[in-house]
Amino acid sequence: MKKQALSTSTTFAVLLAILAGGSAVTGYASSEQSNMAASEVSVDNFTFGPETITVAANGTVTWVNHDDVPHVIASTDGLFRSKALDTDDKYSFTFAKPGTYQYFCTVHPKMVGKIIVR
């Protein structure tokens, strides 16, 4: 009887973890789940981090410049463009429609990133 009680509590714990989203079972959330929750892109050392981010429709992404030089964030299709961002300046844009949006720094065109809106 004692063995079955342990088995029942273990089963209950696993079911509870599954209902909570499964992250307790695996120990971490999937990278897609993490990116959906993230809404900030760090501009640091002439890179965007993360380079690709996924947000829900009507989600807002905020870029924060941690470099000592200015950066201008602009989409390749002309949808959005920031002013020159000095150190610790922020720029936010809300993505209304699902799709994939490529962007880059107009001052340093080799800096590129992508926003996926679902």
WOHU-V621022 format. One line per field, one symbol per residue. ss: DSSP state (h for helix, s for strand, l for the rest). psi: psi as a letter, one per 20 degrees, with the letter a starting at -180 (. if undefined). A space follows every 10 residues. Layout:
ss: ???
psi: ???
This chain:
ss: lhhhhhhhhh hhhhhhhhhl llhhhhllll hhhhhhhlls ssssllsssl lsssslllss ssssslllll slssslllll slllslllls ssssslllss ssssslllll lssssssl
psi: hhghhggghg gggggghghj iihhghiqqq hggghhhqjp ppopkkqppq hpqprqqjqp ppppojrjqq qopqqhjjhq prrporpjqq pqppohqqap oqrrphhmii oqrpppp.
